[in-house]
Amino acid sequence: AIIMQREISNPAFQFLFRNDSPEHVYYRWKLFSLLQGDPTGFWRTEAFQMFGGGSLWQPPPSIHHKEPERPPLKDVNEPKRGELTDKERDELETMLRKITPERSRVAD
């Protein structure tokens, strides 16, 4: 989004605004691949979901014959860093509902 704001007038970045262009599809896949820890020279070739409930993406074939060992893809349904799971959120909400402004109960 930052690049899109900064480069809105730059013709070289117009592919960012055309979601169905091959360049845009490649850009989204490559960015996701790098964020998953894939090195620039090779990548996972199995289909994956970028977002929970989203469509399957099929990466381009790898130019390398043997793929290196890498950690598994991150679960798209897993909470992101700084986000609470449903259980943690419920516990926090329960604690917050019990808060009172009475000085004698603050330590409880």
PDB file as gemmi writes it, atoms N, CA and C in Angstrom:
CRYST1    1.000    1.000    1.000  90.00  90.00  90.00 P 1                      
ATOM      1  N   ALA A   1       0.817  -1.189   0.000  1.00  0.00           N  
ATOM      2  CA  ALA A   1       0.000   0.000   0.000  1.00  0.00           C  
ATOM      3  C   ALA A   1       0.865   1.258   0.000  1.00  0.00           C  
ATOM      4  N   ILE A   2       1.979   1.219   0.692  1.00  0.00           N  
ATOM      5  CA  ILE A   2       2.865   2.390   0.729  1.00  0.00           C  
ATOM      6  C   ILE A   2       3.438   2.658  -0.657  1.00  0.00           C  
ATOM      7  N   ILE A   3       3.876   1.602  -1.318  1.00  0.00           N  
ATOM      8  CA  ILE A   3       4.426   1.771  -2.666  1.00  0.00           C  
ATOM      9  C   ILE A   3       3.341   2.306  -3.598  1.00  0.00           C  
ATOM     10  N   MET A   4       2.124   1.802  -3.457  1.00  0.00           N  
ATOM     11  CA  MET A   4       1.035   2.257  -4.329  1.00  0.00           C  
ATOM     12  C   MET A   4       0.776   3.746  -4.133  1.00  0.00           C  
ATOM     13  N   GLN A   5       0.788   4.195  -2.892  1.00  0.00           N  
ATOM     14  CA  GLN A   5       0.578   5.627  -2.638  1.00  0.00           C  
ATOM     15  C   GLN A   5       1.708   6.461  -3.218  1.00  0.00           C  
ATOM     16  N   ARG A   6       2.928   5.985  -3.031  1.00  0.00           N  
ATOM     17  CA  ARG A   6       4.091   6.756  -3.468  1.00  0.00           C  
ATOM     18  C   ARG A   6       4.252   6.754  -4.984  1.00  0.00           C  
ATOM     19  N   GLU A   7       3.872   5.664  -5.644  1.00  0.00           N  
ATOM     20  CA  GLU A   7       4.136   5.510  -7.078  1.00  0.00           C  
ATOM     21  C   GLU A   7       2.882   5.605  -7.944  1.00  0.00           C  
ATOM     22  N   ILE A   8       1.825   6.197  -7.436  1.00  0.00           N  
ATOM     23  CA  ILE A   8       0.553   6.248  -8.175  1.00  0.00           C  
ATOM     24  C   ILE A   8       0.693   6.913  -9.542  1.00  0.00           C  
ATOM     25  N   SER A   9       1.611   7.851  -9.684  1.00  0.00           N  
ATOM     26  CA  SER A   9       1.784   8.554 -10.964  1.00  0.00           C  
ATOM     27  C   SER A   9       2.891   7.960 -11.828  1.00  0.00           C  
ATOM     28  N   ASN A  10       3.583   6.972 -11.332  1.00  0.00           N  
ATOM     29  CA  ASN A  10       4.709   6.382 -12.046  1.00  0.00           C  
ATOM     30  C   ASN A  10       4.202   5.270 -12.975  1.00  0.00           C  
ATOM     31  N   PRO A  11       4.362   5.423 -14.292  1.00  0.00           N  
ATOM     32  CA  PRO A  11       3.875   4.404 -15.236  1.00  0.00           C  
ATOM     33  C   PRO A  11       4.508   3.030 -15.016  1.00  0.00           C  
ATOM     34  N   ALA A  12       5.719   2.985 -14.473  1.00  0.00           N  
ATOM     35  CA  ALA A  12       6.387   1.701 -14.246  1.00  0.00           C  
ATOM     36  C   ALA A  12       5.689   0.868 -13.170  1.00  0.00           C  
ATOM     37  N   PHE A  13       4.864   1.501 -12.338  1.00  0.00           N  
ATOM     38  CA  PHE A  13       4.183   0.792 -11.258  1.00  0.00           C  
ATOM     39  C   PHE A  13       2.681   0.655 -11.487  1.00  0.00           C  
ATOM     40  N   GLN A  14       2.204   0.904 -12.683  1.00  0.00           N  
ATOM     41  CA  GLN A  14       0.772   0.822 -12.955  1.00  0.00           C  
ATOM     42  C   GLN A  14       0.233  -0.602 -12.810  1.00  0.00           C  
ATOM     43  N   PHE A  15       1.082  -1.607 -12.921  1.00  0.00           N  
ATOM     44  CA  PHE A  15       0.637  -2.995 -12.742  1.00  0.00           C  
ATOM     45  C   PHE A  15       0.071  -3.220 -11.341  1.00  0.00           C  
ATOM     46  N   LEU A  16       0.498  -2.410 -10.358  1.00  0.00           N  
ATOM     47  CA  LEU A  16      -0.015  -2.558  -8.999  1.00  0.00           C  
ATOM     48  C   LEU A  16      -1.508  -2.250  -8.917  1.00  0.00           C  
ATOM     49  N   PHE A  17      -2.015  -1.486  -9.859  1.00  0.00           N  
ATOM     50  CA  PHE A  17      -3.412  -1.071  -9.845  1.00  0.00           C  
ATOM     51  C   PHE A  17      -4.291  -1.922 -10.764  1.00  0.00           C  
ATOM     52  N   ARG A  18      -3.681  -2.861 -11.494  1.00  0.00           N  
ATOM     53  CA  ARG A  18      -4.429  -3.754 -12.389  1.00  0.00           C  
ATOM     54  C   ARG A  18      -4.339  -5.183 -11.834  1.00  0.00           C  
ATOM     55  N   ASN A  19      -5.279  -5.521 -10.973  1.00  0.00           N  
ATOM     56  CA  ASN A  19      -5.235  -6.802 -10.249  1.00  0.00           C  
ATOM     57  C   ASN A  19      -5.182  -8.023 -11.138  1.00  0.00           C  
ATOM     58  N   ASP A  20      -5.692  -7.939 -12.346  1.00  0.00           N  
ATOM     59  CA  ASP A  20      -5.729  -9.116 -13.218  1.00  0.00           C  
ATOM     60  C   ASP A  20      -4.541  -9.185 -14.169  1.00  0.00           C  
ATOM     61  N   SER A  21      -3.617  -8.236 -14.085  1.00  0.00           N  
ATOM     62  CA  SER A  21      -2.456  -8.280 -14.992  1.00  0.00           C  
ATOM     63  C   SER A  21      -1.475  -9.355 -14.533  1.00  0.00           C  
ATOM     64  N   PRO A  22      -0.774 -10.011 -15.449  1.00  0.00           N  
ATOM     65  CA  PRO A  22       0.211 -11.027 -15.064  1.00  0.00           C  
ATOM     66  C   PRO A  22       1.299 -10.459 -14.148  1.00  0.00           C  
ATOM     67  N   GLU A  23       1.662  -9.211 -14.363  1.00  0.00           N  
ATOM     68  CA  GLU A  23       2.698  -8.585 -13.528  1.00  0.00           C  
ATOM     69  C   GLU A  23       2.214  -8.432 -12.087  1.00  0.00           C  
ATOM     70  N   HIS A  24       0.937  -8.051 -11.931  1.00  0.00           N  
ATOM     71  CA  HIS A  24       0.374  -7.884 -10.587  1.00  0.00           C  
ATOM     72  C   HIS A  24       0.297  -9.233  -9.858  1.00  0.00           C  
ATOM     73  N   VAL A  25      -0.174 -10.254 -10.569  1.00  0.00           N  
ATOM     74  CA  VAL A  25      -0.276 -11.590  -9.978  1.00  0.00           C  
ATOM     75  C   VAL A  25       1.113 -12.077  -9.552  1.00  0.00           C  
ATOM     76  N   TYR A  26       2.112 -11.886 -10.425  1.00  0.00           N  
ATOM     77  CA  TYR A  26       3.478 -12.293 -10.084  1.00  0.00           C  
ATOM     78  C   TYR A  26       3.988 -11.512  -8.871  1.00  0.00           C  
ATOM     79  N   TYR A  27       3.742 -10.206  -8.849  1.00  0.00           N  
ATOM     80  CA  TYR A  27       4.209  -9.371  -7.741  1.00  0.00           C  
ATOM     81  C   TYR A  27       3.618  -9.853  -6.423  1.00  0.00           C  
ATOM     82  N   ARG A  28       2.310 -10.110  -6.387  1.00  0.00           N  
ATOM     83  CA  ARG A  28       1.678 -10.570  -5.146  1.00  0.00           C  
ATOM     84  C   ARG A  28       2.243 -11.911  -4.704  1.00  0.00           C  
ATOM     85  N   TRP A  29       2.414 -12.839  -5.671  1.00  0.00           N  
ATOM     86  CA  TRP A  29       2.963 -14.148  -5.319  1.00  0.00           C  
ATOM     87  C   TRP A  29       4.391 -13.992  -4.795  1.00  0.00           C  
ATOM     88  N   LYS A  30       5.240 -13.239  -5.482  1.00  0.00           N  
ATOM     89  CA  LYS A  30       6.642 -13.110  -5.094  1.00  0.00           C  
ATOM     90  C   LYS A  30       6.774 -12.455  -3.724  1.00  0.00           C  
ATOM     91  N   LEU A  31       5.986 -11.440  -3.467  1.00  0.00           N  
ATOM     92  CA  LEU A  31       6.016 -10.787  -2.159  1.00  0.00           C  
ATOM     93  C   LEU A  31       5.623 -11.776  -1.068  1.00  0.00           C  
ATOM     94  N   PHE A  32       4.561 -12.538  -1.298  1.00  0.00           N  
ATOM     95  CA  PHE A  32       4.133 -13.541  -0.324  1.00  0.00           C  
ATOM     96  C   PHE A  32       5.231 -14.583  -0.124  1.00  0.00           C  
ATOM     97  N   SER A  33       5.834 -15.026  -1.223  1.00  0.00           N  
ATOM     98  CA  SER A  33       6.899 -16.024  -1.153  1.00  0.00           C  
ATOM     99  C   SER A  33       8.058 -15.530  -0.287  1.00  0.00           C  
ATOM    100  N   LEU A  34       8.479 -14.308  -0.499  1.00  0.00           N  
ATOM    101  CA  LEU A  34       9.583 -13.741   0.283  1.00  0.00           C  
ATOM    102  C   LEU A  34       9.195 -13.583   1.750  1.00  0.00           C  
ATOM    103  N   LEU A  35       7.960 -13.174   2.015  1.00  0.00           N  
ATOM    104  CA  LEU A  35       7.502 -13.018   3.399  1.00  0.00           C  
ATOM    105  C   LEU A  35       7.404 -14.354   4.124  1.00  0.00           C  
ATOM    106  N   GLN A  36       7.258 -15.452   3.366  1.00  0.00           N  
ATOM    107  CA  GLN A  36       7.220 -16.788   3.954  1.00  0.00           C  
ATOM    108  C   GLN A  36       8.621 -17.343   4.203  1.00  0.00           C  
ATOM    109  N   GLY A  37       9.654 -16.593   3.807  1.00  0.00           N  
ATOM    110  CA  GLY A  37      11.023 -17.033   4.045  1.00  0.00           C  
ATOM    111  C   GLY A  37      11.686 -17.710   2.867  1.00  0.00           C  
ATOM    112  N   ASP A  38      11.011 -17.767   1.717  1.00  0.00           N  
ATOM    113  CA  ASP A  38      11.641 -18.354   0.535  1.00  0.00           C  
ATOM    114  C   ASP A  38      12.775 -17.452   0.060  1.00  0.00           C  
ATOM    115  N   PRO A  39      13.924 -18.032  -0.297  1.00  0.00           N  
ATOM    116  CA  PRO A  39      14.988 -17.215  -0.868  1.00  0.00           C  
ATOM    117  C   PRO A  39      14.614 -16.737  -2.270  1.00  0.00           C  
ATOM    118  N   THR A  40      15.350 -15.802  -2.795  1.00  0.00           N  
ATOM    119  CA  THR A  40      14.998 -15.235  -4.099  1.00  0.00           C  
ATOM    120  C   THR A  40      15.212 -16.208  -5.250  1.00  0.00           C  
ATOM    121  N   GLY A  41      16.146 -17.156  -5.135  1.00  0.00           N  
ATOM    122  CA  GLY A  41      16.485 -18.030  -6.251  1.00  0.00           C  
ATOM    123  C   GLY A  41      15.636 -19.271  -6.402  1.00  0.00           C  
ATOM    124  N   PHE A  42      14.939 -19.691  -5.352  1.00  0.00           N  
ATOM    125  CA  PHE A  42      14.076 -20.870  -5.452  1.00  0.00           C  
ATOM    126  C   PHE A  42      12.932 -20.720  -4.462  1.00  0.00           C  
ATOM    127  N   TRP A  43      11.883 -21.518  -4.641  1.00  0.00           N  
ATOM    128  CA  TRP A  43      10.660 -21.332  -3.874  1.00  0.00           C  
ATOM    129  C   TRP A  43       9.865 -22.614  -3.838  1.00  0.00           C  
ATOM    130  N   ARG A  44       8.888 -22.612  -2.956  1.00  0.00           N  
ATOM    131  CA  ARG A  44       7.957 -23.741  -2.875  1.00  0.00           C  
ATOM    132  C   ARG A  44       7.129 -23.786  -4.155  1.00  0.00           C  
ATOM    133  N   THR A  45       6.788 -24.979  -4.573  1.00  0.00           N  
ATOM    134  CA  THR A  45       5.991 -25.108  -5.798  1.00  0.00           C  
ATOM    135  C   THR A  45       4.594 -25.651  -5.542  1.00  0.00           C  
ATOM    136  N   GLU A  46       4.291 -26.022  -4.289  1.00  0.00           N  
ATOM    137  CA  GLU A  46       2.948 -26.529  -4.001  1.00  0.00           C  
ATOM    138  C   GLU A  46       1.956 -25.365  -3.916  1.00  0.00           C  
ATOM    139  N   ALA A  47       0.704 -25.653  -4.272  1.00  0.00           N  
ATOM    140  CA  ALA A  47      -0.354 -24.642  -4.205  1.00  0.00           C  
ATOM    141  C   ALA A  47      -0.561 -24.222  -2.746  1.00  0.00           C  
ATOM    142  N   PHE A  48      -0.986 -22.988  -2.522  1.00  0.00           N  
ATOM    143  CA  PHE A  48      -1.167 -22.472  -1.174  1.00  0.00           C  
ATOM    144  C   PHE A  48      -2.267 -21.417  -1.167  1.00  0.00           C  
ATOM    145  N   GLN A  49      -2.712 -21.071   0.044  1.00  0.00           N  
ATOM    146  CA  GLN A  49      -3.667 -19.987   0.233  1.00  0.00           C  
ATOM    147  C   GLN A  49      -2.950 -18.830   0.899  1.00  0.00           C  
ATOM    148  N   MET A  50      -3.124 -17.631   0.366  1.00  0.00           N  
ATOM    149  CA  MET A  50      -2.549 -16.447   1.006  1.00  0.00           C  
ATOM    150  C   MET A  50      -3.379 -16.031   2.210  1.00  0.00           C  
ATOM    151  N   PHE A  51      -4.701 -16.212   2.120  1.00  0.00           N  
ATOM    152  CA  PHE A  51      -5.610 -15.779   3.161  1.00  0.00           C  
ATOM    153  C   PHE A  51      -6.572 -16.910   3.471  1.00  0.00           C  
ATOM    154  N   GLY A  52      -6.953 -17.039   4.737  1.00  0.00           N  
ATOM    155  CA  GLY A  52      -7.921 -18.052   5.118  1.00  0.00           C  
ATOM    156  C   GLY A  52      -9.191 -17.915   4.302  1.00  0.00           C  
ATOM    157  N   GLY A  53      -9.654 -19.005   3.704  1.00  0.00           N  
ATOM    158  CA  GLY A  53     -10.845 -18.987   2.875  1.00  0.00           C  
ATOM    159  C   GLY A  53     -10.609 -18.425   1.482  1.00  0.00           C  
ATOM    160  N   GLY A  54      -9.366 -18.026   1.191  1.00  0.00           N  
ATOM    161  CA  GLY A  54      -9.050 -17.457  -0.120  1.00  0.00           C  
ATOM    162  C   GLY A  54      -8.814 -18.527  -1.163  1.00  0.00           C  
ATOM    163  N   SER A  55      -8.592 -18.080  -2.381  1.00  0.00           N  
ATOM    164  CA  SER A  55      -8.376 -19.014  -3.480  1.00  0.00           C  
ATOM    165  C   SER A  55      -6.970 -19.614  -3.412  1.00  0.00           C  
ATOM    166  N   LEU A  56      -6.808 -20.749  -4.092  1.00  0.00           N  
ATOM    167  CA  LEU A  56      -5.493 -21.399  -4.151  1.00  0.00           C  
ATOM    168  C   LEU A  56      -4.613 -20.701  -5.179  1.00  0.00           C  
ATOM    169  N   TRP A  57      -3.374 -20.496  -4.820  1.00  0.00           N  
ATOM    170  CA  TRP A  57      -2.381 -19.915  -5.720  1.00  0.00           C  
ATOM    171  C   TRP A  57      -1.420 -21.021  -6.125  1.00  0.00           C  
ATOM    172  N   GLN A  58      -1.102 -21.094  -7.382  1.00  0.00           N  
ATOM    173  CA  GLN A  58      -0.137 -22.066  -7.881  1.00  0.00           C  
ATOM    174  C   GLN A  58       1.118 -21.310  -8.304  1.00  0.00           C  
ATOM    175  N   PRO A  59       2.219 -21.483  -7.559  1.00  0.00           N  
ATOM    176  CA  PRO A  59       3.453 -20.793  -7.930  1.00  0.00           C  
ATOM    177  C   PRO A  59       3.983 -21.278  -9.276  1.00  0.00           C  
ATOM    178  N   PRO A  60       4.803 -20.463  -9.917  1.00  0.00           N  
ATOM    179  CA  PRO A  60       5.434 -20.920 -11.152  1.00  0.00           C  
ATOM    180  C   PRO A  60       6.398 -22.065 -10.852  1.00  0.00           C  
ATOM    181  N   PRO A  61       6.724 -22.884 -11.837  1.00  0.00           N  
ATOM    182  CA  PRO A  61       7.672 -23.969 -11.587  1.00  0.00           C  
ATOM    183  C   PRO A  61       9.025 -23.421 -11.167  1.00  0.00           C  
ATOM    184  N   SER A  62       9.676 -24.130 -10.283  1.00  0.00           N  
ATOM    185  CA  SER A  62      11.007 -23.729  -9.834  1.00  0.00           C  
ATOM    186  C   SER A  62      12.033 -24.118 -10.891  1.00  0.00           C  
ATOM    187  N   ILE A  63      13.033 -23.287 -11.071  1.00  0.00           N  
ATOM    188  CA  ILE A  63      14.069 -23.596 -12.052  1.00  0.00           C  
ATOM    189  C   ILE A  63      15.102 -24.560 -11.491  1.00  0.00           C  
ATOM    190  N   HIS A  64      15.022 -24.835 -10.194  1.00  0.00           N  
ATOM    191  CA  HIS A  64      15.952 -25.760  -9.543  1.00  0.00           C  
ATOM    192  C   HIS A  64      15.309 -27.135  -9.454  1.00  0.00           C  
ATOM    193  N   HIS A  65      16.116 -28.158  -9.581  1.00  0.00           N  
ATOM    194  CA  HIS A  65      15.596 -29.530  -9.552  1.00  0.00           C  
ATOM    195  C   HIS A  65      15.228 -29.967  -8.151  1.00  0.00           C  
ATOM    196  N   LYS A  66      16.035 -29.611  -7.187  1.00  0.00           N  
ATOM    197  CA  LYS A  66      15.789 -30.035  -5.815  1.00  0.00           C  
ATOM    198  C   LYS A  66      15.511 -28.814  -4.963  1.00  0.00           C  
ATOM    199  N   GLU A  67      14.386 -28.843  -4.279  1.00  0.00           N  
ATOM    200  CA  GLU A  67      14.056 -27.722  -3.407  1.00  0.00           C  
ATOM    201  C   GLU A  67      14.752 -27.911  -2.067  1.00  0.00           C  
ATOM    202  N   PRO A  68      15.267 -26.836  -1.496  1.00  0.00           N  
ATOM    203  CA  PRO A  68      15.940 -26.932  -0.204  1.00  0.00           C  
ATOM    204  C   PRO A  68      14.930 -27.151   0.925  1.00  0.00           C  
ATOM    205  N   GLU A  69      15.426 -27.628   2.062  1.00  0.00           N  
ATOM    206  CA  GLU A  69      14.572 -27.784   3.234  1.00  0.00           C  
ATOM    207  C   GLU A  69      14.202 -26.405   3.747  1.00  0.00           C  
ATOM    208  N   ARG A  70      12.924 -26.210   3.992  1.00  0.00           N  
ATOM    209  CA  ARG A  70      12.444 -24.940   4.524  1.00  0.00           C  
ATOM    210  C   ARG A  70      11.348 -25.223   5.530  1.00  0.00           C  
ATOM    211  N   PRO A  71      11.098 -24.289   6.411  1.00  0.00           N  
ATOM    212  CA  PRO A  71       9.989 -24.497   7.346  1.00  0.00           C  
ATOM    213  C   PRO A  71       8.673 -24.516   6.590  1.00  0.00           C  
ATOM    214  N   PRO A  72       7.654 -25.168   7.147  1.00  0.00           N  
ATOM    215  CA  PRO A  72       6.357 -25.210   6.468  1.00  0.00           C  
ATOM    216  C   PRO A  72       5.756 -23.813   6.351  1.00  0.00           C  
ATOM    217  N   LEU A  73       4.822 -23.656   5.418  1.00  0.00           N  
ATOM    218  CA  LEU A  73       4.122 -22.385   5.258  1.00  0.00           C  
ATOM    219  C   LEU A  73       3.430 -22.014   6.559  1.00  0.00           C  
ATOM    220  N   LYS A  74       3.375 -20.738   6.831  1.00  0.00           N  
ATOM    221  CA  LYS A  74       2.662 -20.266   8.008  1.00  0.00           C  
ATOM    222  C   LYS A  74       1.177 -20.468   7.787  1.00  0.00           C  
ATOM    223  N   ASP A  75       0.486 -20.857   8.847  1.00  0.00           N  
ATOM    224  CA  ASP A  75      -0.952 -21.064   8.764  1.00  0.00           C  
ATOM    225  C   ASP A  75      -1.649 -19.716   8.647  1.00  0.00           C  
ATOM    226  N   VAL A  76      -2.427 -19.525   7.577  1.00  0.00           N  
ATOM    227  CA  VAL A  76      -3.093 -18.243   7.360  1.00  0.00           C  
ATOM    228  C   VAL A  76      -4.176 -17.978   8.399  1.00  0.00           C  
ATOM    229  N   ASN A  77      -4.613 -19.030   9.100  1.00  0.00           N  
ATOM    230  CA  ASN A  77      -5.632 -18.851  10.137  1.00  0.00           C  
ATOM    231  C   ASN A  77      -5.018 -18.598  11.503  1.00  0.00           C  
ATOM    232  N   GLU A  78      -3.709 -18.722  11.611  1.00  0.00           N  
ATOM    233  CA  GLU A  78      -3.002 -18.498  12.856  1.00  0.00           C  
ATOM    234  C   GLU A  78      -2.999 -17.000  13.163  1.00  0.00           C  
ATOM    235  N   PRO A  79      -3.179 -16.618  14.444  1.00  0.00           N  
ATOM    236  CA  PRO A  79      -3.153 -15.186  14.746  1.00  0.00           C  
ATOM    237  C   PRO A  79      -1.798 -14.581  14.387  1.00  0.00           C  
ATOM    238  N   LYS A  80      -1.822 -13.364  13.896  1.00  0.00           N  
ATOM    239  CA  LYS A  80      -0.584 -12.668  13.567  1.00  0.00           C  
ATOM    240  C   LYS A  80       0.062 -12.177  14.846  1.00  0.00           C  
ATOM    241  N   ARG A  81       1.316 -11.810  14.752  1.00  0.00           N  
ATOM    242  CA  ARG A  81       2.039 -11.290  15.899  1.00  0.00           C  
ATOM    243  C   ARG A  81       1.269 -10.094  16.463  1.00  0.00           C  
ATOM    244  N   GLY A  82       1.021 -10.129  17.768  1.00  0.00           N  
ATOM    245  CA  GLY A  82       0.292  -9.045  18.405  1.00  0.00           C  
ATOM    246  C   GLY A  82      -1.215  -9.256  18.432  1.00  0.00           C  
ATOM    247  N   GLU A  83      -1.718 -10.291  17.759  1.00  0.00           N  
ATOM    248  CA  GLU A  83      -3.149 -10.582  17.771  1.00  0.00           C  
ATOM    249  C   GLU A  83      -3.430 -11.684  18.787  1.00  0.00           C  
ATOM    250  N   LEU A  84      -4.613 -11.656  19.340  1.00  0.00           N  
ATOM    251  CA  LEU A  84      -5.014 -12.672  20.302  1.00  0.00           C  
ATOM    252  C   LEU A  84      -5.796 -13.785  19.625  1.00  0.00           C  
ATOM    253  N   THR A  85      -5.664 -14.984  20.168  1.00  0.00           N  
ATOM    254  CA  THR A  85      -6.532 -16.068  19.704  1.00  0.00           C  
ATOM    255  C   THR A  85      -7.934 -15.791  20.247  1.00  0.00           C  
ATOM    256  N   ASP A  86      -8.925 -16.510  19.759  1.00  0.00           N  
ATOM    257  CA  ASP A  86     -10.292 -16.319  20.257  1.00  0.00           C  
ATOM    258  C   ASP A  86     -10.361 -16.580  21.757  1.00  0.00           C  
ATOM    259  N   LYS A  87      -9.667 -17.622  22.215  1.00  0.00           N  
ATOM    260  CA  LYS A  87      -9.686 -17.970  23.642  1.00  0.00           C  
ATOM    261  C   LYS A  87      -9.041 -16.854  24.465  1.00  0.00           C  
ATOM    262  N   GLU A  88      -7.900 -16.353  24.001  1.00  0.00           N  
ATOM    263  CA  GLU A  88      -7.217 -15.278  24.723  1.00  0.00           C  
ATOM    264  C   GLU A  88      -8.077 -14.014  24.768  1.00  0.00           C  
ATOM    265  N   ARG A  89      -8.755 -13.703  23.649  1.00  0.00           N  
ATOM    266  CA  ARG A  89      -9.623 -12.531  23.615  1.00  0.00           C  
ATOM    267  C   ARG A  89     -10.780 -12.689  24.592  1.00  0.00           C  
ATOM    268  N   ASP A  90     -11.379 -13.883  24.643  1.00  0.00           N  
ATOM    269  CA  ASP A  90     -12.477 -14.124  25.577  1.00  0.00           C  
ATOM    270  C   ASP A  90     -12.019 -13.953  27.025  1.00  0.00           C  
ATOM    271  N   GLU A  91     -10.820 -14.479  27.338  1.00  0.00           N  
ATOM    272  CA  GLU A  91     -10.287 -14.338  28.695  1.00  0.00           C  
ATOM    273  C   GLU A  91     -10.050 -12.870  29.044  1.00  0.00           C  
ATOM    274  N   LEU A  92      -9.490 -12.119  28.111  1.00  0.00           N  
ATOM    275  CA  LEU A  92      -9.242 -10.696  28.341  1.00  0.00           C  
ATOM    276  C   LEU A  92     -10.550  -9.944  28.542  1.00  0.00           C  
ATOM    277  N   GLU A  93     -11.551 -10.222  27.713  1.00  0.00           N  
ATOM    278  CA  GLU A  93     -12.846  -9.559  27.859  1.00  0.00           C  
ATOM    279  C   GLU A  93     -13.480  -9.870  29.211  1.00  0.00           C  
ATOM    280  N   THR A  94     -13.359 -11.112  29.669  1.00  0.00           N  
ATOM    281  CA  THR A  94     -13.893 -11.495  30.973  1.00  0.00           C  
ATOM    282  C   THR A  94     -13.195 -10.708  32.081  1.00  0.00           C  
ATOM    283  N   MET A  95     -11.873 -10.613  31.994  1.00  0.00           N  
ATOM    284  CA  MET A  95     -11.121  -9.853  32.994  1.00  0.00           C  
ATOM    285  C   MET A  95     -11.525  -8.376  32.976  1.00  0.00           C  
ATOM    286  N   LEU A  96     -11.684  -7.806  31.785  1.00  0.00           N  
ATOM    287  CA  LEU A  96     -12.034  -6.390  31.680  1.00  0.00           C  
ATOM    288  C   LEU A  96     -13.428  -6.099  32.241  1.00  0.00           C  
ATOM    289  N   ARG A  97     -14.343  -7.049  32.062  1.00  0.00           N  
ATOM    290  CA  ARG A  97     -15.699  -6.855  32.606  1.00  0.00           C  
ATOM    291  C   ARG A  97     -15.706  -6.823  34.127  1.00  0.00           C  
ATOM    292  N   LYS A  98     -14.725  -7.453  34.765  1.00  0.00           N  
ATOM    293  CA  LYS A  98     -14.665  -7.527  36.227  1.00  0.00           C  
ATOM    294  C   LYS A  98     -13.976  -6.319  36.847  1.00  0.00           C  
ATOM    295  N   ILE A  99     -13.398  -5.458  36.031  1.00  0.00           N  
ATOM    296  CA  ILE A  99     -12.674  -4.298  36.559  1.00  0.00           C  
ATOM    297  C   ILE A  99     -13.660  -3.312  37.179  1.00  0.00           C  
ATOM    298  N   THR A 100     -13.299  -2.829  38.381  1.00  0.00           N  
ATOM    299  CA  THR A 100     -14.092  -1.782  39.033  1.00  0.00           C  
ATOM    300  C   THR A 100     -13.156  -0.646  39.426  1.00  0.00           C  
ATOM    301  N   PRO A 101     -13.698   0.546  39.544  1.00  0.00           N  
ATOM    302  CA  PRO A 101     -12.848   1.681  39.914  1.00  0.00           C  
ATOM    303  C   PRO A 101     -12.590   1.777  41.414  1.00  0.00           C  
ATOM    304  N   GLU A 102     -13.107   0.847  42.211  1.00  0.00           N  
ATOM    305  CA  GLU A 102     -12.932   0.910  43.665  1.00  0.00           C  
ATOM    306  C   GLU A 102     -11.490   0.598  44.034  1.00  0.00           C  
ATOM    307  N   ARG A 103     -10.887   1.474  44.810  1.00  0.00           N  
ATOM    308  CA  ARG A 103      -9.481   1.346  45.166  1.00  0.00           C  
ATOM    309  C   ARG A 103      -9.176   0.009  45.853  1.00  0.00           C  
ATOM    310  N   SER A 104     -10.051  -0.442  46.690  1.00  0.00           N  
ATOM    311  CA  SER A 104      -9.793  -1.690  47.440  1.00  0.00           C  
ATOM    312  C   SER A 104      -9.828  -2.912  46.527  1.00  0.00           C  
ATOM    313  N   ARG A 105     -10.421  -2.820  45.327  1.00  0.00           N  
ATOM    314  CA  ARG A 105     -10.541  -3.979  44.453  1.00  0.00           C  
ATOM    315  C   ARG A 105      -9.535  -3.962  43.312  1.00  0.00           C  
ATOM    316  N   VAL A 106      -8.753  -2.919  43.174  1.00  0.00           N  
ATOM    317  CA  VAL A 106      -7.823  -2.810  42.065  1.00  0.00           C  
ATOM    318  C   VAL A 106      -6.816  -3.957  42.074  1.00  0.00           C  
ATOM    319  N   ALA A 107      -6.381  -4.384  43.232  1.00  0.00           N  
ATOM    320  CA  ALA A 107      -5.366  -5.441  43.330  1.00  0.00           C  
ATOM    321  C   ALA A 107      -5.936  -6.825  43.088  1.00  0.00           C  
ATOM    322  N   ASP A 108      -7.230  -6.992  43.030  1.00  0.00           N  
ATOM    323  CA  ASP A 108      -7.839  -8.322  42.860  1.00  0.00           C  
ATOM    324  C   ASP A 108      -7.603  -8.899  41.501  1.00  0.00           C  
TER     325      ASP A 108                                                      
END                                                                             
